[in-house]
Amino acid sequence: MTRFLLDTNIMSSVTKQIPSDALLAWMADHNDDDLFISALTIAEIWRGAAGKAQRKKALSVGSLVRRSGRTPGTFAGRVLPFDEKAALAWARLMAEDTTKGRPRSALDMIIAAVAEASGCDVVADNERDFAGLGFVNPLRDGMPS
């Protein structure tokens, strides 16, 4: 069974005033136990919360709002760290991309490295930075990219 690491942009998409039907359907088709977030996603959410206008949204993202069918604490025990294994994967990914002349976002590659180190596919809508890596974009009909 495939495990998935949800990128921060996917978490944010769930909290939109009118979230994507495709995203909500994709999430409903997967068990909570197969969905993970990274410690970096928590950092990005709370960094966004520093702005007063973003605080309410960040709190909603943090609990993965009721609209998604998930309950607060959904990710308890399923927050993946940027540990030594992920750090080594990140260094390799960044070096490979630099060698190929296509540098990618260092933060997105942390997500990719955490996913790789944890045996997950990334769930994101940022196809440019995740191209060539194991990822799914549920905002494009849930098709693997």
Helices and strands as residue ranges (DSSP letters): E 3-6, H 8-14, H 21-28, G 32-34, E 35-38, H 39-48, H 52-62, G 66-68, E 79-80, H 84-99, H 106-118, E 120-123, H 127-130, E 135-137, G 138-140, E 143-144
